[in-house]
Amino acid sequence: MSSVPAPSPATESIKSPGREIAAIAVPVSLEMVIQLVLTFINQIIVGTLGAVAVAAVGLSGSLGFLFFVTLGALGSGTSILIARRAGASDQTGVNQTLTVSVATSVLAAALLTVPVVLGAGTLLALAGGEEAVTRTATPYMQVSMLALIPGSLAWILSGALRSLGHARTPWSPPSSP
């Protein structure tokens, strides 16, 4: 019988490309699935309230989506920059990039949130909402826009963690230091 040599520590740390992709893709996919499930539950609940409520949520959701996607792009850009700096072993650059991204994200989200919350009714009317739909959608949009700041922070921080190799699902073992 031939014996199989034990793997050396150097070969244990090398992951296959498929495993590396899965380590990033699985947490991102789970995050998106959870968001879709929450949206689905929201639609079921709102659907029981009638046609005006469904139209109000749809109208405010469509407008709010524009703001969330715009700031989501900041999170994607941050992920790319942090991955490049981490790949170059530039810890100072990683820290600076993350600091600037968080500050920029919070500032941009605050600058968007305040006028949208204060002018939600006007914005919804300009988007073509009927009076009853606009009246119903206004408080919904005002509350949902309050999630812009924590949402943008979540995009930035989750992207940074993925880029640094710290993305983890509840089912994966902790990475070794």
Residue frames as qw, qx, qy, qz and C-alpha x, y, z in Angstrom:
[[0.000, 0.887, 0.461, 0.000, 0.00, 0.00, 0.00],
 [0.397, 0.359, -0.036, 0.844, 1.22, 3.46, -0.75],
 [0.237, -0.636, -0.493, 0.545, 0.84, 6.21, 1.76],
 [0.204, 0.809, 0.294, 0.466, -0.54, 9.61, 0.86],
 [0.398, 0.040, -0.332, 0.854, 1.54, 12.45, 2.23],
 [0.115, -0.744, -0.525, 0.397, -0.21, 14.85, 4.55],
 [0.317, 0.814, 0.223, 0.432, -0.95, 18.19, 2.95],
 [0.459, -0.041, -0.255, 0.850, 1.47, 20.93, 3.88],
 [0.018, -0.682, -0.428, 0.592, 0.15, 24.17, 5.40],
 [0.015, 0.387, -0.350, -0.853, 1.04, 25.97, 2.16],
 [0.147, -0.118, -0.812, -0.553, -1.18, 23.70, 0.04],
 [0.082, -0.533, -0.804, 0.250, -4.08, 23.80, 2.52],
 [0.025, 0.607, 0.223, -0.763, -4.47, 27.57, 2.13],
 [0.100, 0.187, -0.571, -0.793, -4.79, 27.40, -1.67],
 [0.546, 0.388, 0.586, -0.456, -8.44, 27.28, -2.68],
 [0.387, 0.291, 0.716, 0.503, -9.76, 26.26, -6.05],
 [0.072, -0.082, -0.208, -0.972, -11.29, 29.05, -8.15],
 [0.445, -0.433, -0.652, -0.435, -14.71, 27.43, -7.73],
 [0.520, -0.508, -0.575, 0.375, -14.41, 27.52, -3.94],
 [0.236, -0.196, -0.109, 0.946, -13.26, 31.14, -4.01],
 [0.234, -0.232, -0.423, -0.844, -16.18, 32.14, -6.22],
 [0.531, -0.489, -0.673, -0.162, -18.62, 30.21, -4.01],
 [0.443, -0.361, -0.479, 0.666, -17.20, 31.87, -0.89],
 [0.017, 0.147, -0.011, -0.989, -18.23, 35.22, -2.35],
 [0.345, -0.158, -0.568, -0.731, -21.33, 34.24, -4.32],
 [0.409, -0.400, -0.819, 0.037, -23.15, 32.23, -1.66],
 [0.185, -0.463, -0.492, 0.714, -23.38, 35.02, 0.96],
 [0.136, 0.189, -0.211, -0.950, -24.34, 37.57, -1.71],
 [0.367, -0.192, -0.751, -0.514, -26.99, 35.24, -3.12],
 [0.341, -0.453, -0.777, 0.275, -28.42, 34.53, 0.32],
 [0.069, -0.359, -0.239, 0.900, -28.56, 38.25, 1.05],
 [0.276, 0.077, -0.410, -0.866, -30.54, 38.87, -2.15],
 [0.393, -0.291, -0.842, -0.227, -32.87, 35.92, -1.56],
 [0.234, -0.453, -0.651, 0.562, -33.67, 37.21, 1.93],
 [0.092, 0.292, -0.005, -0.952, -34.43, 40.65, 0.47],
 [0.356, -0.064, -0.651, -0.668, -36.74, 39.08, -2.14],
 [0.358, -0.379, -0.848, 0.099, -38.55, 37.06, 0.52],
 [0.111, -0.437, -0.442, 0.776, -39.10, 40.20, 2.61],
 [0.217, 0.182, -0.290, -0.914, -40.41, 42.05, -0.44],
 [0.375, -0.195, -0.820, -0.387, -42.74, 39.15, -1.22],
 [0.277, -0.453, -0.750, 0.393, -44.08, 39.15, 2.36],
 [0.012, 0.350, 0.133, -0.927, -44.53, 42.91, 2.15],
 [0.302, 0.020, -0.537, -0.787, -46.57, 42.50, -1.05],
 [0.358, -0.345, -0.864, -0.078, -48.79, 39.88, 0.56],
 [0.191, -0.481, -0.565, 0.643, -49.51, 42.11, 3.54],
 [0.105, 0.328, -0.087, -0.935, -50.10, 45.21, 1.42],
 [0.217, -0.101, -0.774, -0.586, -52.23, 43.23, -1.03],
 [0.211, -0.496, -0.827, 0.157, -54.81, 42.68, 1.69],
 [0.086, -0.499, -0.302, 0.808, -55.23, 46.46, 2.08],
 [0.468, 0.755, 0.390, -0.241, -56.66, 47.12, -1.39],
 [0.673, 0.549, 0.252, 0.426, -55.75, 48.50, -4.80],
 [0.042, 0.960, -0.090, 0.261, -54.83, 52.02, -3.64],
 [0.611, -0.688, 0.385, 0.067, -52.37, 50.62, -1.07],
 [0.836, 0.071, 0.408, 0.361, -50.78, 48.33, -3.66],
 [0.472, 0.764, 0.159, 0.411, -50.44, 51.24, -6.12],
 [0.237, -0.945, 0.175, -0.143, -49.02, 53.48, -3.37],
 [0.733, -0.478, 0.434, 0.214, -46.36, 50.94, -2.40],
 [0.764, 0.340, 0.376, 0.399, -45.50, 50.35, -6.06],
 [0.273, 0.900, 0.068, 0.334, -45.18, 54.05, -6.84],
 [0.340, -0.881, 0.316, -0.089, -43.07, 54.89, -3.80],
 [0.839, -0.251, 0.426, 0.226, -41.03, 51.72, -4.23],
 [0.704, 0.549, 0.237, 0.382, -40.20, 52.61, -7.83],
 [0.108, 0.926, -0.130, 0.336, -38.99, 56.07, -6.87],
 [0.596, -0.714, 0.364, -0.053, -37.16, 54.86, -3.78],
 [0.927, 0.074, 0.267, 0.253, -35.44, 52.16, -5.83],
 [0.511, 0.769, -0.043, 0.383, -33.68, 54.87, -7.85],
 [0.211, -0.857, 0.356, -0.307, -32.09, 56.30, -4.72],
 [0.823, -0.395, 0.407, -0.031, -31.13, 52.91, -3.28],
 [0.881, 0.324, 0.185, 0.290, -29.55, 51.71, -6.54],
 [0.300, 0.868, -0.175, 0.355, -27.60, 54.95, -6.90],
 [0.358, -0.749, 0.493, -0.261, -26.05, 54.55, -3.47],
 [0.946, -0.094, 0.309, 0.009, -25.65, 50.81, -4.03],
 [0.720, 0.623, -0.107, 0.287, -23.22, 51.68, -6.80],
 [0.098, -0.822, 0.450, -0.336, -21.05, 53.32, -4.13],
 [0.784, -0.376, 0.470, -0.153, -20.93, 49.98, -2.34],
 [0.921, 0.323, 0.160, 0.148, -19.89, 48.16, -5.50],
 [0.420, 0.799, -0.253, 0.347, -17.17, 50.68, -6.23],
 [0.404, -0.722, 0.481, -0.289, -15.92, 50.40, -2.67],
 [0.937, -0.113, 0.331, -0.021, -15.72, 46.62, -2.97],
 [0.792, 0.541, -0.013, 0.282, -13.56, 46.92, -6.06],
 [0.144, 0.834, -0.348, 0.402, -11.22, 49.51, -4.57],
 [0.615, -0.587, 0.465, -0.248, -10.83, 47.61, -1.32],
 [0.968, 0.078, 0.227, 0.080, -10.13, 44.35, -3.15],
 [0.625, 0.674, -0.158, 0.360, -7.42, 46.06, -5.21],
 [0.110, -0.791, 0.434, -0.417, -5.79, 47.60, -2.15],
 [0.809, -0.382, 0.408, -0.181, -6.00, 44.38, -0.17],
 [0.933, 0.314, 0.080, 0.159, -4.48, 42.49, -3.11],
 [0.452, 0.701, -0.276, 0.477, -1.58, 44.94, -3.05],
 [0.663, -0.327, -0.493, 0.458, -1.21, 44.39, 0.73],
 [0.106, 0.364, -0.080, 0.922, -1.96, 48.09, 1.31],
 [0.302, -0.525, -0.747, 0.273, -3.73, 48.06, 4.69],
 [0.083, -0.412, -0.172, 0.891, -3.49, 51.84, 5.00],
 [0.207, 0.043, -0.505, -0.837, -5.18, 52.18, 1.60],
 [0.323, -0.388, -0.848, -0.158, -7.91, 49.73, 2.64],
 [0.239, -0.536, -0.571, 0.574, -8.58, 51.77, 5.79],
 [0.015, 0.332, -0.080, -0.940, -8.59, 55.08, 3.90],
 [0.240, -0.115, -0.698, -0.665, -10.86, 53.75, 1.16],
 [0.322, -0.484, -0.813, 0.036, -13.33, 52.37, 3.68],
 [0.184, -0.499, -0.387, 0.754, -13.30, 55.59, 5.74],
 [0.107, 0.221, -0.279, -0.928, -13.89, 57.81, 2.70],
 [0.281, -0.216, -0.799, -0.485, -16.58, 55.47, 1.36],
 [0.269, -0.534, -0.751, 0.280, -18.49, 55.36, 4.65],
 [0.084, -0.483, -0.199, 0.849, -18.30, 59.16, 5.06],
 [0.157, 0.115, -0.495, -0.847, -19.34, 59.75, 1.44],
 [0.272, -0.323, -0.868, -0.262, -22.17, 57.24, 1.70],
 [0.203, -0.572, -0.642, 0.468, -23.59, 58.71, 4.90],
 [0.011, -0.427, 0.015, 0.904, -23.33, 62.26, 3.56],
 [0.207, 0.011, -0.644, -0.736, -24.91, 61.40, 0.19],
 [0.267, -0.416, -0.867, -0.066, -27.67, 59.37, 1.84],
 [0.140, -0.568, -0.488, 0.647, -28.45, 62.20, 4.27],
 [0.065, 0.336, -0.219, -0.914, -28.47, 64.76, 1.46],
 [0.286, -0.126, -0.751, -0.582, -30.92, 62.59, -0.48],
 [0.254, -0.413, -0.854, 0.188, -33.06, 61.51, 2.47],
 [0.044, -0.430, -0.392, 0.812, -33.90, 64.92, 3.89],
 [0.288, 0.250, -0.230, -0.895, -35.37, 66.52, 0.74],
 [0.376, -0.104, -0.826, -0.406, -37.11, 63.32, -0.35],
 [0.218, -0.405, -0.812, 0.361, -38.75, 62.85, 3.07],
 [0.049, 0.458, 0.274, -0.844, -39.80, 66.51, 3.20],
 [0.387, 0.401, -0.263, -0.787, -40.98, 66.62, -0.42],
 [0.270, 0.030, 0.958, 0.095, -42.29, 63.06, -0.83],
 [0.426, 0.608, 0.578, -0.338, -45.81, 64.18, -1.74],
 [0.313, 0.795, -0.192, -0.483, -44.61, 66.53, -4.46],
 [0.045, -0.448, 0.834, 0.319, -42.17, 63.96, -5.83],
 [0.347, 0.212, 0.913, -0.046, -44.87, 61.27, -5.98],
 [0.432, 0.730, 0.348, -0.399, -47.31, 63.65, -7.69],
 [0.200, 0.730, -0.460, -0.464, -44.63, 64.57, -10.26],
 [0.169, -0.218, 0.940, 0.199, -44.15, 60.86, -10.90],
 [0.408, -0.065, -0.600, -0.685, -47.79, 60.67, -12.00],
 [0.122, -0.231, -0.912, 0.316, -49.51, 59.32, -8.92],
 [0.283, -0.639, -0.502, -0.510, -53.24, 59.97, -8.60],
 [0.240, -0.633, 0.257, -0.689, -54.28, 62.04, -5.60],
 [0.864, -0.404, 0.067, -0.292, -55.48, 59.07, -3.51],
 [0.927, 0.110, -0.177, 0.311, -52.38, 57.03, -4.36],
 [0.351, 0.560, -0.295, 0.690, -50.05, 59.97, -3.64],
 [0.471, -0.626, 0.201, -0.587, -51.76, 60.67, -0.33],
 [0.955, -0.277, 0.048, -0.097, -51.39, 57.01, 0.70],
 [0.856, 0.284, -0.157, 0.403, -47.85, 56.66, -0.68],
 [0.096, 0.825, -0.251, 0.497, -46.41, 59.76, 0.98],
 [0.578, -0.661, 0.401, -0.260, -46.01, 58.41, 4.54],
 [0.976, 0.007, 0.183, 0.115, -44.86, 55.04, 3.19],
 [0.660, 0.592, -0.108, 0.449, -42.14, 56.69, 1.13],
 [0.145, -0.836, 0.312, -0.427, -41.10, 58.93, 4.00],
 [0.781, -0.478, 0.379, -0.132, -40.58, 55.95, 6.29],
 [0.944, 0.188, 0.165, 0.216, -38.91, 53.76, 3.67],
 [0.461, 0.766, -0.182, 0.409, -36.45, 56.52, 2.76],
 [0.451, -0.786, 0.360, -0.220, -35.23, 56.55, 6.36],
 [0.927, -0.152, 0.313, 0.138, -33.61, 53.21, 5.51],
 [0.627, 0.746, -0.126, 0.183, -31.35, 54.88, 2.94],
 [0.065, -0.807, 0.534, -0.243, -28.55, 55.71, 5.40],
 [0.650, -0.365, 0.656, -0.119, -28.36, 52.29, 7.11],
 [0.883, 0.385, 0.266, -0.029, -28.91, 50.57, 3.75],
 [0.509, 0.798, -0.282, 0.158, -26.00, 52.36, 2.10],
 [0.275, -0.683, 0.642, -0.214, -23.79, 51.58, 5.10],
 [0.842, -0.066, 0.520, -0.125, -24.76, 47.91, 4.83],
 [0.802, 0.594, 0.018, 0.061, -23.79, 47.86, 1.13],
 [0.207, 0.829, -0.471, 0.219, -20.43, 49.47, 1.86],
 [0.428, -0.547, 0.673, -0.255, -19.58, 47.26, 4.82],
 [0.891, 0.079, 0.433, -0.111, -20.80, 43.97, 3.34],
 [0.718, 0.680, -0.111, 0.098, -18.90, 44.69, 0.13],
 [0.030, 0.786, -0.569, 0.238, -15.76, 45.51, 2.10],
 [0.667, -0.344, 0.626, -0.210, -16.04, 42.30, 4.12],
 [0.906, 0.345, 0.243, -0.024, -16.51, 40.23, 0.95],
 [0.519, 0.794, -0.270, 0.163, -13.53, 41.94, -0.69],
 [0.133, -0.695, 0.647, -0.284, -11.34, 41.19, 2.31],
 [0.516, 0.120, -0.847, -0.048, -12.35, 37.55, 2.31],
 [0.095, -0.033, 0.745, -0.659, -14.47, 37.79, 5.45],
 [0.654, -0.046, -0.225, -0.721, -17.81, 36.89, 3.87],
 [0.023, 0.082, -0.970, 0.229, -19.31, 34.03, 5.82],
 [0.608, -0.309, -0.435, -0.588, -22.63, 32.23, 5.90],
 [0.644, -0.485, 0.380, -0.455, -24.05, 30.72, 9.08],
 [0.992, 0.015, 0.099, -0.076, -23.17, 27.30, 7.65],
 [0.695, 0.545, -0.332, 0.333, -19.53, 27.94, 6.83],
 [0.750, -0.423, -0.251, 0.443, -16.71, 27.46, 9.33],
 [0.119, -0.963, 0.081, 0.226, -14.88, 30.56, 10.53],
 [0.685, 0.629, -0.245, 0.273, -11.81, 31.42, 8.50],
 [0.783, -0.379, -0.139, 0.474, -8.48, 30.91, 10.18],
 [0.094, -0.956, 0.055, 0.271, -6.42, 34.05, 10.93]]
